[in-house]
Amino acid sequence: MLSIQKKLVVHERGQPQEVIISWEQYLQIIEMLGLDLDDAAIADLREAQQDRIAEKRDAY
């Protein structure tokens, strides 16, 4: 599980406005969510998922 070290920015009334995290943690989150993948990688993953659903064992 990812542990996030963060700084919380609040406005005058104490309501949260922003969260600041380190660049390394930001990159970890982006990678975990798959937001760093290009269109070709996403298409490959979708194709692999369809192969798995169709039980095409020879595809992998």
N, C-alpha and C positions, 0 to 999 in steps of 0.2 A: 504494500500500500504506500502511496506517495504521501509524504509529510511535507506540507507547504509552510515555509517560513514567510510571513507576510507582514506588511505594515498597512494599517488602516488609516485612511485620511477621512476626517469628519468635518462637517461645516460647523458654523457657530453654535447651532442648536444640538450638536452631538450626533446628527444623523450621518451614517456612512455615505461617502461620496465616491471614493476610489480605493483600490487595493493595489499596493506595490509589491511585486515579487521579483526575485532575482532573474536575470536573463537565463541562467542555466535551468531554473525551474520552469520558466516559460517554455523553453525548448522541449523539456521533458513532457509537459502537458500537450503541446502541439503534436509531438510524436505519438503519445498515447492515444490521442483522439484521431490520429491519421490525417491531420490537417496538413502534413508536410508531403503528402503523396501527390504525384503529378497525375494527369488524366490517364496516361497509359497504365500506371500502377493500379489505379482505381478500376479501370476496365478489366485488368487481369484478375483482380480480386473478385469482381462481380462474376466473371466467367467461371472462376474456380468455385464460387458459391453455387452457381447453377449446375456445374458438374457434380458437386457433392449432393445437391438436392435430387438430381436425376440418377444418382448412384453410379456415375460413370467412373468406376475405379481405375480404368486404364488411362484416364486423363491426368492422374497424379501418382 
